[in-house]
Amino acid sequence: MRITDQKQADRYYEALLNREPSFVGTFFVGVKTTSIFCIATCRARKPKRENVEFYTQFKDAMDAGFRPCKVCRPTENAFEAPPEVQAAMHLVRDSTKTKITDQQLREAGIRPIFVRRWFNQHYGMTFQTFQRMFRINHAFQELKTGKTATHTALDSGYDSLSGFGYTFKKLLGHSPTLHLENAVILIDRLTTPIGPMFVCATDEGICLLEFVDRRMLETEFEDLQRRLKAPIMAGENAHITQLKQELEEYFLGSRTEFSVPLHTPGTDFQNGVWQMLGTIPYGETASYQEQATRLNNPKAVRAVARANGMNRVAIVIPCHRVIGKDGSLTGYAGGLERKRWLLDHEKSHAPKA
């Protein structure tokens, strides 16, 4: 929302002039003379007070017609994990068999309370839960290779098999000795030029890529777990690593197609619609009517629109390329300004005929 309290706006303006890092992510400043928006630490020349507006969310600034600054990259850097949090996450990933204590964090120059607050705010879980998920997922993969539950429990830092079994069952829904063929859905977080996103993947491929502020995201997670009969766990696999690389190339303008495997549970009709979305050329658009016609069902415009809206893999399955019959931008779960940004980005980087 736009900040209308002048005292608060003046406080933010002072923070902007002083490049206060503690204000990063708390406000976004739109510069009316350039139509760009920035974060508090932007190195660009400072605008005059009368030429700025302040917003609590970058989506609000985008909806007001501002574009992300290329100097401070607000949609990426405002929500990127701070150095302390990144260091804590590296400790967890490098120590999948032991719990990272507050004392170990302090010894590494990391403030435990800062890490806890960041995880609650940006991941929707505690740092301890994040750790447990990583350790249990690692243990799950070891059990699948034939390692015994007892050895896995002790190697994972648990004092007893019962404690390991309780945590394992709580997170995965079954004991460490049953249903090892069942899948898990791994979830990770990444930043992009138009905002942070959650990515989920199974052994088969990417099953979700959504902006973290998407409406009804929790419902999507619940539906995905129900359809795949698998719990969501914090972690990363080869598909997520590949997607991160391909997304980086996409946003740089050097990639026009994705090759990462996908896992898209849905009806035959839905999957037909999603596959058809992939045939819309990079840099071009199509209407719902055109999509229905291509599916040999020209009267199914509304059904196509519904299936389009149920796409869980944003950008890779390019539902943003579908527009209204009159050429207008229509609904997009990530927000119309993100849709406009993506279309402008693709148009500017499309291969010349």
C-alpha positions as a Markdown table, in Angstrom:
| # | Residue | x | y | z |
|---|---|---|---|---|
| 1 | Met | 0.0 | 0.0 | 0.0 |
| 2 | Arg | 1.1 | 3.6 | -0.6 |
| 3 | Ile | 2.4 | 5.4 | 2.5 |
| 4 | Thr | 0.2 | 8.4 | 3.2 |
| 5 | Asp | 1.5 | 9.2 | 6.7 |
| 6 | Gln | 3.9 | 12.1 | 6.0 |
| 7 | Lys | 6.0 | 11.6 | 9.1 |
| 8 | Gln | 6.6 | 8.0 | 8.2 |
| 9 | Ala | 7.4 | 9.0 | 4.6 |
| 10 | Asp | 9.8 | 11.6 | 5.8 |
| 11 | Arg | 11.5 | 9.0 | 8.0 |
| 12 | Tyr | 11.8 | 6.7 | 4.9 |
| 13 | Tyr | 13.2 | 9.5 | 2.8 |
| 14 | Glu | 16.0 | 10.1 | 5.4 |
| 15 | Ala | 16.7 | 6.4 | 5.3 |
| 16 | Leu | 16.9 | 6.6 | 1.6 |
| 17 | Leu | 19.4 | 9.5 | 1.7 |
| 18 | Asn | 21.5 | 7.7 | 4.3 |
| 19 | Arg | 21.2 | 4.3 | 2.5 |
| 20 | Glu | 20.2 | 2.6 | 5.7 |
| 21 | Pro | 20.5 | -1.2 | 5.3 |
| 22 | Ser | 18.1 | -1.8 | 8.2 |
| 23 | Phe | 15.2 | -0.4 | 6.0 |
| 24 | Val | 15.8 | -2.8 | 3.1 |
| 25 | Gly | 12.5 | -4.5 | 2.4 |
| 26 | Thr | 10.5 | -2.3 | 4.7 |
| 27 | Phe | 9.6 | 0.2 | 2.0 |
| 28 | Phe | 10.0 | 0.7 | -1.7 |
| 29 | Val | 10.4 | 4.2 | -3.1 |
| 30 | Gly | 8.9 | 5.2 | -6.5 |
| 31 | Val | 10.6 | 8.1 | -8.3 |
| 32 | Lys | 8.0 | 10.0 | -10.3 |
| 33 | Thr | 10.5 | 11.6 | -12.6 |
| 34 | Thr | 12.0 | 8.3 | -13.8 |
| 35 | Ser | 9.1 | 5.8 | -13.2 |
| 36 | Ile | 11.4 | 3.5 | -11.4 |
| 37 | Phe | 11.3 | 2.2 | -7.8 |
| 38 | Cys | 14.2 | 1.4 | -5.5 |
| 39 | Ile | 15.1 | 0.0 | -2.1 |
| 40 | Ala | 16.7 | 2.0 | 0.8 |
| 41 | Thr | 20.3 | 1.2 | -0.1 |
| 42 | Cys | 20.2 | 2.2 | -3.8 |
| 43 | Arg | 23.4 | 3.9 | -5.0 |
| 44 | Ala | 21.6 | 5.9 | -7.7 |
| 45 | Arg | 21.5 | 9.7 | -7.4 |
| 46 | Lys | 18.9 | 10.7 | -4.8 |
| 47 | Pro | 15.7 | 12.3 | -6.0 |
| 48 | Lys | 14.1 | 15.3 | -4.4 |
| 49 | Arg | 11.5 | 14.7 | -1.7 |
| 50 | Glu | 8.6 | 16.0 | -3.8 |
| 51 | Asn | 9.4 | 13.5 | -6.5 |
| 52 | Val | 9.0 | 10.3 | -4.5 |
| 53 | Glu | 6.3 | 8.1 | -3.2 |
| 54 | Phe | 6.7 | 5.2 | -0.7 |
| 55 | Tyr | 5.1 | 1.8 | -0.7 |
| 56 | Thr | 5.0 | -1.1 | 1.7 |
| 57 | Gln | 5.2 | -3.8 | -1.0 |
| 58 | Phe | 7.0 | -3.8 | -4.4 |
| 59 | Lys | 3.8 | -5.1 | -6.0 |
| 60 | Asp | 2.1 | -1.8 | -5.0 |
| 61 | Ala | 4.9 | 0.2 | -6.7 |
| 62 | Met | 4.6 | -1.9 | -9.8 |
| 63 | Asp | 0.8 | -1.5 | -9.8 |
| 64 | Ala | 1.3 | 2.2 | -9.7 |
| 65 | Gly | 3.3 | 2.1 | -12.9 |
| 66 | Phe | 6.9 | 2.0 | -11.5 |
| 67 | Arg | 9.5 | -0.4 | -12.9 |
| 68 | Pro | 12.4 | -2.1 | -10.9 |
| 69 | Cys | 15.6 | -0.1 | -10.7 |
| 70 | Lys | 18.5 | -1.8 | -12.6 |
| 71 | Val | 21.0 | -0.4 | -10.1 |
| 72 | Cys | 19.6 | -1.8 | -6.8 |
| 73 | Arg | 17.3 | -4.5 | -8.3 |
| 74 | Pro | 14.7 | -4.1 | -5.6 |
| 75 | Thr | 12.6 | -7.2 | -6.2 |
| 76 | Glu | 15.6 | -9.4 | -5.9 |
| 77 | Asn | 17.7 | -7.7 | -3.2 |
| 78 | Ala | 14.8 | -6.7 | -0.9 |
| 79 | Phe | 14.0 | -10.4 | -0.2 |
| 80 | Glu | 17.3 | -12.1 | -0.8 |
| 81 | Ala | 18.6 | -13.8 | 2.3 |
| 82 | Pro | 20.9 | -11.5 | 4.2 |
| 83 | Pro | 24.6 | -12.7 | 4.6 |
| 84 | Glu | 24.0 | -14.0 | 8.1 |
| 85 | Val | 21.0 | -16.1 | 7.0 |
| 86 | Gln | 22.9 | -17.4 | 3.9 |
| 87 | Ala | 25.7 | -18.4 | 6.2 |
| 88 | Ala | 23.3 | -20.3 | 8.5 |
| 89 | Met | 21.7 | -22.1 | 5.5 |
| 90 | His | 25.2 | -23.1 | 4.3 |
| 91 | Leu | 25.9 | -24.6 | 7.7 |
| 92 | Val | 22.7 | -26.6 | 7.5 |
| 93 | Arg | 23.4 | -27.9 | 4.0 |
| 94 | Asp | 27.0 | -28.8 | 4.9 |
| 95 | Ser | 26.0 | -30.6 | 8.1 |
| 96 | Thr | 23.0 | -32.7 | 7.1 |
| 97 | Lys | 23.7 | -35.2 | 9.9 |
| 98 | Thr | 24.0 | -32.8 | 12.9 |
| 99 | Lys | 21.9 | -30.1 | 14.4 |
| 100 | Ile | 23.3 | -26.5 | 14.2 |
| 101 | Thr | 23.0 | -25.0 | 17.7 |
| 102 | Asp | 22.7 | -21.4 | 18.7 |
| 103 | Gln | 26.2 | -21.6 | 20.1 |
| 104 | Gln | 27.5 | -22.7 | 16.7 |
| 105 | Leu | 25.7 | -19.9 | 15.0 |
| 106 | Arg | 27.3 | -17.4 | 17.4 |
| 107 | Glu | 30.7 | -18.8 | 16.9 |
| 108 | Ala | 30.2 | -18.3 | 13.2 |
| 109 | Gly | 29.3 | -14.6 | 13.8 |
| 110 | Ile | 25.6 | -15.3 | 13.2 |
| 111 | Arg | 22.8 | -13.9 | 15.4 |
| 112 | Pro | 20.4 | -16.7 | 16.2 |
| 113 | Ile | 17.4 | -14.4 | 16.9 |
| 114 | Phe | 18.0 | -12.6 | 13.6 |
| 115 | Val | 18.0 | -15.9 | 11.7 |
| 116 | Arg | 14.8 | -17.1 | 13.5 |
| 117 | Arg | 12.9 | -13.9 | 12.7 |
| 118 | Trp | 14.0 | -14.0 | 9.0 |
| 119 | Phe | 12.8 | -17.6 | 8.6 |
| 120 | Asn | 9.4 | -17.0 | 10.2 |
| 121 | Gln | 8.9 | -13.9 | 8.0 |
| 122 | His | 10.2 | -15.2 | 4.7 |
| 123 | Tyr | 9.9 | -19.0 | 4.7 |
| 124 | Gly | 6.8 | -19.4 | 6.9 |
| 125 | Met | 8.7 | -21.8 | 9.1 |
| 126 | Thr | 11.1 | -21.8 | 12.0 |
| 127 | Phe | 14.9 | -22.2 | 11.5 |
| 128 | Gln | 14.7 | -25.4 | 13.5 |
| 129 | Thr | 11.9 | -26.8 | 11.3 |
| 130 | Phe | 14.1 | -26.0 | 8.2 |
| 131 | Gln | 16.9 | -27.9 | 9.8 |
| 132 | Arg | 14.8 | -30.9 | 10.7 |
| 133 | Met | 13.4 | -31.1 | 7.1 |
| 134 | Phe | 16.9 | -31.1 | 5.6 |
| 135 | Arg | 18.1 | -33.8 | 8.0 |
| 136 | Ile | 15.0 | -36.0 | 7.6 |
| 137 | Asn | 15.1 | -35.7 | 3.8 |
| 138 | His | 18.8 | -36.6 | 3.8 |
| 139 | Ala | 18.0 | -39.6 | 6.0 |
| 140 | Phe | 15.1 | -40.6 | 3.8 |
| 141 | Gln | 17.5 | -40.7 | 0.8 |
| 142 | Glu | 19.9 | -42.9 | 2.8 |
| 143 | Leu | 17.2 | -45.3 | 3.8 |
| 144 | Lys | 16.2 | -45.7 | 0.2 |
| 145 | Thr | 19.7 | -46.9 | -0.6 |
| 146 | Gly | 19.3 | -49.7 | 2.0 |
| 147 | Lys | 20.9 | -48.2 | 5.1 |
| 148 | Thr | 19.3 | -49.4 | 8.3 |
| 149 | Ala | 17.0 | -47.1 | 10.3 |
| 150 | Thr | 19.2 | -47.4 | 13.4 |
| 151 | His | 22.4 | -46.4 | 11.7 |
| 152 | Thr | 20.6 | -43.6 | 9.8 |
| 153 | Ala | 19.2 | -42.3 | 13.1 |
| 154 | Leu | 22.5 | -42.2 | 14.9 |
| 155 | Asp | 24.3 | -40.8 | 11.9 |
| 156 | Ser | 21.7 | -38.0 | 11.7 |
| 157 | Gly | 22.4 | -36.8 | 15.1 |
| 158 | Tyr | 19.5 | -38.4 | 17.0 |
| 159 | Asp | 20.2 | -39.9 | 20.4 |
| 160 | Ser | 17.6 | -42.7 | 19.9 |
| 161 | Leu | 15.8 | -44.5 | 17.2 |
| 162 | Ser | 12.4 | -43.6 | 18.8 |
| 163 | Gly | 13.2 | -39.8 | 18.6 |
| 164 | Phe | 14.3 | -40.2 | 14.9 |
| 165 | Gly | 11.2 | -42.3 | 14.2 |
| 166 | Tyr | 8.8 | -39.8 | 15.7 |
| 167 | Thr | 10.3 | -36.9 | 13.7 |
| 168 | Phe | 10.4 | -39.0 | 10.5 |
| 169 | Lys | 6.8 | -40.0 | 10.9 |
| 170 | Lys | 5.6 | -36.5 | 11.8 |
| 171 | Leu | 7.2 | -35.0 | 8.6 |
| 172 | Leu | 6.8 | -37.9 | 6.1 |
| 173 | Gly | 3.6 | -39.5 | 7.5 |
| 174 | His | 5.0 | -43.0 | 8.0 |
| 175 | Ser | 7.8 | -44.8 | 9.9 |
| 176 | Pro | 11.4 | -45.0 | 8.7 |
| 177 | Thr | 10.9 | -48.6 | 7.7 |
| 178 | Leu | 7.7 | -48.4 | 5.6 |
| 179 | His | 6.8 | -47.0 | 2.2 |
| 180 | Leu | 10.3 | -45.9 | 1.2 |
| 181 | Glu | 9.2 | -46.0 | -2.4 |
| 182 | Asn | 6.9 | -43.0 | -1.6 |
| 183 | Ala | 7.9 | -39.7 | -3.0 |
| 184 | Val | 8.6 | -36.4 | -1.3 |
| 185 | Ile | 8.1 | -32.9 | -2.7 |
| 186 | Leu | 11.2 | -30.7 | -2.1 |
| 187 | Ile | 10.7 | -27.0 | -1.8 |
| 188 | Asp | 13.2 | -24.2 | -2.1 |
| 189 | Arg | 13.1 | -20.4 | -2.4 |
| 190 | Leu | 14.7 | -18.2 | -5.1 |
| 191 | Thr | 14.8 | -14.6 | -6.1 |
| 192 | Thr | 14.0 | -13.1 | -9.5 |
| 193 | Pro | 13.9 | -9.6 | -11.0 |
| 194 | Ile | 10.2 | -9.5 | -10.3 |
| 195 | Gly | 10.0 | -11.0 | -6.9 |
| 196 | Pro | 10.9 | -14.1 | -4.8 |
| 197 | Met | 9.4 | -17.5 | -5.8 |
| 198 | Phe | 8.9 | -20.9 | -4.3 |
| 199 | Val | 10.0 | -23.9 | -6.4 |
| 200 | Cys | 8.9 | -27.5 | -5.7 |
| 201 | Ala | 10.2 | -30.7 | -7.3 |
| 202 | Thr | 9.8 | -34.4 | -7.1 |
| 203 | Asp | 12.2 | -37.0 | -8.5 |
| 204 | Glu | 10.3 | -36.7 | -11.8 |
| 205 | Gly | 10.7 | -32.9 | -12.3 |
| 206 | Ile | 9.5 | -29.5 | -11.3 |
| 207 | Cys | 5.9 | -29.5 | -10.0 |
| 208 | Leu | 5.5 | -25.9 | -8.8 |
| 209 | Leu | 7.0 | -22.5 | -9.4 |
| 210 | Glu | 5.0 | -19.7 | -7.9 |
| 211 | Phe | 5.6 | -16.2 | -6.5 |
| 212 | Val | 5.6 | -16.3 | -2.8 |
| 213 | Asp | 2.9 | -13.7 | -2.5 |
| 214 | Arg | 0.5 | -15.5 | -4.9 |
| 215 | Arg | -3.1 | -15.7 | -3.6 |
| 216 | Met | -4.2 | -19.0 | -2.2 |
| 217 | Leu | -0.6 | -20.4 | -2.3 |
| 218 | Glu | -1.2 | -22.6 | 0.8 |
| 219 | Thr | -4.2 | -24.2 | -0.9 |
| 220 | Glu | -1.9 | -25.0 | -3.9 |
| 221 | Phe | 0.5 | -26.7 | -1.6 |
| 222 | Glu | -2.2 | -28.7 | 0.0 |
| 223 | Asp | -3.6 | -29.7 | -3.4 |
| 224 | Leu | -0.2 | -30.7 | -4.7 |
| 225 | Gln | 0.5 | -32.9 | -1.6 |
| 226 | Arg | -2.9 | -34.5 | -2.0 |
| 227 | Arg | -2.5 | -35.2 | -5.7 |
| 228 | Leu | 1.0 | -36.6 | -5.4 |
| 229 | Lys | 0.4 | -38.3 | -2.0 |
| 230 | Ala | 3.7 | -36.8 | -0.8 |
| 231 | Pro | 4.7 | -34.3 | 1.9 |
| 232 | Ile | 6.5 | -31.1 | 1.1 |
| 233 | Met | 10.0 | -30.9 | 2.6 |
| 234 | Ala | 12.7 | -28.2 | 2.5 |
| 235 | Gly | 15.5 | -29.4 | 0.2 |
| 236 | Glu | 17.0 | -29.2 | -3.3 |
| 237 | Asn | 17.5 | -31.8 | -6.1 |
| 238 | Ala | 19.0 | -31.8 | -9.6 |
| 239 | His | 15.8 | -30.5 | -11.1 |
| 240 | Ile | 15.7 | -27.5 | -8.8 |
| 241 | Thr | 19.4 | -26.7 | -9.5 |
| 242 | Gln | 18.7 | -26.9 | -13.2 |
| 243 | Leu | 15.7 | -24.7 | -13.0 |
| 244 | Lys | 17.6 | -22.0 | -11.1 |
| 245 | Gln | 20.2 | -21.9 | -13.8 |
| 246 | Glu | 17.7 | -21.8 | -16.6 |
| 247 | Leu | 15.7 | -19.1 | -14.9 |
| 248 | Glu | 18.8 | -17.0 | -14.5 |
| 249 | Glu | 19.5 | -17.3 | -18.2 |
| 250 | Tyr | 15.8 | -16.5 | -19.0 |
| 251 | Phe | 15.9 | -13.3 | -17.0 |
| 252 | Leu | 19.2 | -12.3 | -18.6 |
| 253 | Gly | 17.5 | -12.7 | -21.9 |
| 254 | Ser | 19.7 | -15.5 | -23.2 |
| 255 | Arg | 17.2 | -18.3 | -22.9 |
| 256 | Thr | 13.9 | -18.5 | -24.8 |
| 257 | Glu | 12.9 | -22.1 | -23.9 |
| 258 | Phe | 13.2 | -24.3 | -20.8 |
| 259 | Ser | 14.4 | -27.9 | -20.8 |
| 260 | Val | 14.0 | -28.8 | -17.2 |
| 261 | Pro | 11.7 | -31.8 | -16.7 |
| 262 | Leu | 8.2 | -31.1 | -15.3 |
| 263 | His | 5.8 | -33.1 | -13.2 |
| 264 | Thr | 2.3 | -31.7 | -13.6 |
| 265 | Pro | -0.4 | -33.8 | -12.0 |
| 266 | Gly | -3.8 | -32.9 | -13.4 |
| 267 | Thr | -6.6 | -34.1 | -15.8 |
| 268 | Asp | -5.9 | -34.9 | -19.4 |
| 269 | Phe | -7.6 | -31.7 | -20.4 |
| 270 | Gln | -5.6 | -29.6 | -18.1 |
| 271 | Asn | -2.3 | -31.1 | -19.3 |
| 272 | Gly | -3.4 | -30.6 | -22.8 |
| 273 | Val | -4.0 | -26.9 | -22.1 |
| 274 | Trp | -0.6 | -26.6 | -20.3 |
| 275 | Gln | 1.2 | -28.3 | -23.2 |
| 276 | Met | -0.5 | -26.0 | -25.6 |
| 277 | Leu | 0.7 | -23.0 | -23.6 |
| 278 | Gly | 4.3 | -24.2 | -24.4 |
| 279 | Thr | 3.6 | -23.8 | -28.1 |
| 280 | Ile | 3.0 | -20.1 | -27.9 |
| 281 | Pro | 6.3 | -18.7 | -29.3 |
| 282 | Tyr | 8.6 | -16.6 | -27.0 |
| 283 | Gly | 7.8 | -12.9 | -27.6 |
| 284 | Glu | 4.3 | -13.6 | -28.8 |
| 285 | Thr | 0.8 | -13.9 | -27.3 |
| 286 | Ala | -2.4 | -15.8 | -27.9 |
| 287 | Ser | -6.0 | -15.4 | -26.7 |
| 288 | Tyr | -8.0 | -18.0 | -24.8 |
| 289 | Gln | -10.2 | -18.4 | -27.9 |
| 290 | Glu | -7.1 | -19.2 | -30.0 |
| 291 | Gln | -6.0 | -21.7 | -27.5 |
| 292 | Ala | -9.4 | -23.4 | -27.4 |
| 293 | Thr | -9.4 | -23.5 | -31.2 |
| 294 | Arg | -5.9 | -25.1 | -31.3 |
| 295 | Leu | -7.3 | -27.8 | -28.9 |
| 296 | Asn | -10.1 | -28.5 | -31.5 |
| 297 | Asn | -12.6 | -27.3 | -29.0 |
| 298 | Pro | -13.5 | -23.7 | -29.9 |
| 299 | Lys | -16.4 | -23.6 | -27.4 |
| 300 | Ala | -14.3 | -24.5 | -24.4 |
| 301 | Val | -12.9 | -20.9 | -23.9 |
| 302 | Arg | -13.9 | -20.8 | -20.2 |
| 303 | Ala | -12.6 | -24.3 | -19.5 |
| 304 | Val | -9.3 | -23.3 | -21.1 |
| 305 | Ala | -9.2 | -20.2 | -19.0 |
| 306 | Arg | -9.8 | -22.2 | -15.8 |
| 307 | Ala | -7.1 | -24.7 | -16.7 |
| 308 | Asn | -4.7 | -21.9 | -17.6 |
| 309 | Gly | -5.4 | -20.4 | -14.1 |
| 310 | Met | -4.6 | -23.7 | -12.5 |
| 311 | Asn | -1.1 | -23.9 | -13.9 |
| 312 | Arg | 1.3 | -24.3 | -11.0 |
| 313 | Val | 4.6 | -23.8 | -12.9 |
| 314 | Ala | 4.7 | -20.1 | -13.7 |
| 315 | Ile | 7.0 | -18.8 | -16.5 |
| 316 | Val | 8.2 | -22.3 | -17.5 |
| 317 | Ile | 4.7 | -23.1 | -18.6 |
| 318 | Pro | 4.0 | -19.6 | -20.1 |
| 319 | Cys | 0.4 | -18.8 | -19.1 |
| 320 | His | 1.5 | -15.2 | -19.0 |
| 321 | Arg | 1.4 | -15.2 | -22.8 |
| 322 | Val | -2.3 | -15.6 | -22.9 |
| 323 | Ile | -4.2 | -12.3 | -23.2 |
| 324 | Gly | -7.8 | -11.2 | -23.8 |
| 325 | Lys | -9.4 | -11.5 | -27.3 |
| 326 | Asp | -9.3 | -7.7 | -27.5 |
| 327 | Gly | -5.6 | -7.6 | -26.7 |
| 328 | Ser | -6.0 | -6.6 | -23.1 |
| 329 | Leu | -4.1 | -8.2 | -20.2 |
| 330 | Thr | -6.3 | -10.6 | -18.3 |
| 331 | Gly | -5.9 | -12.3 | -14.9 |
| 332 | Tyr | -2.6 | -13.5 | -13.8 |
| 333 | Ala | -2.0 | -15.0 | -10.3 |
| 334 | Gly | 1.3 | -13.2 | -10.0 |
| 335 | Gly | -0.3 | -9.8 | -10.7 |
| 336 | Leu | -0.9 | -8.0 | -14.0 |
| 337 | Glu | 2.2 | -5.8 | -13.7 |
| 338 | Arg | 4.4 | -8.9 | -13.5 |
| 339 | Lys | 2.6 | -10.3 | -16.6 |
| 340 | Arg | 3.3 | -7.0 | -18.4 |
| 341 | Trp | 6.9 | -7.1 | -17.3 |
| 342 | Leu | 7.3 | -10.7 | -18.6 |
| 343 | Leu | 5.7 | -9.9 | -21.9 |
| 344 | Asp | 7.8 | -6.8 | -22.4 |
| 345 | His | 11.0 | -8.7 | -21.4 |
| 346 | Glu | 10.3 | -11.5 | -23.9 |
| 347 | Lys | 9.4 | -9.0 | -26.7 |
| 348 | Ser | 12.6 | -7.1 | -26.2 |
| 349 | His | 14.8 | -10.3 | -26.2 |
| 350 | Ala | 12.9 | -12.2 | -28.9 |
| 351 | Pro | 15.1 | -13.3 | -31.9 |
| 352 | Lys | 14.8 | -10.9 | -34.8 |
| 353 | Ala | 13.1 | -12.3 | -37.8 |
